[in-house]
Amino acid sequence: MKDSRLSVRMSERRLNKLRSYALMKDKTVTQIVEDWVDRLPNIESVKNNADPFPIKPTA
């Protein structure tokens, strides 16, 4: 697998928050971002009009 690079602009505050979260989880920022991307719904679910993020009913 050839690795690609992603560049994202964000505030220093958000970057520090991301770095702190990664440190707390004992992971790299790359691993955190990859985990989040892996949680995204697959394209077929979106194409089939399935709701990938259903609203939870209130109690």
GILINQUI-V137088 format. One record per residue. N is the residue number from 1. RES is the residue in three letters. SS is DSSP state (helix for helix, strand for strand, loop for the rest). Layout:
N,RES,SS
N,RES,SS
This chain:
1,MET,loop
2,LYS,loop
3,ASP,loop
4,SER,loop
5,ARG,loop
6,LEU,loop
7,SER,loop
8,VAL,loop
9,ARG,loop
10,MET,loop
11,SER,loop
12,GLU,helix
13,ARG,helix
14,ARG,helix
15,LEU,helix
16,ASN,helix
17,LYS,helix
18,LEU,helix
19,ARG,helix
20,SER,helix
21,TYR,helix
22,ALA,helix
23,LEU,helix
24,MET,helix
25,LYS,loop
26,ASP,loop
27,LYS,loop
28,THR,loop
29,VAL,helix
30,THR,helix
31,GLN,helix
32,ILE,helix
33,VAL,helix
34,GLU,helix
35,ASP,helix
36,TRP,helix
37,VAL,helix
38,ASP,helix
39,ARG,helix
40,LEU,loop
41,PRO,loop
42,ASN,loop
43,ILE,helix
44,GLU,helix
45,SER,helix
46,VAL,helix
47,LYS,helix
48,ASN,loop
49,ASN,loop
50,ALA,loop
51,ASP,loop
52,PRO,loop
53,PHE,loop
54,PRO,loop
55,ILE,loop
56,LYS,loop
57,PRO,loop
58,THR,loop
59,ALA,loop
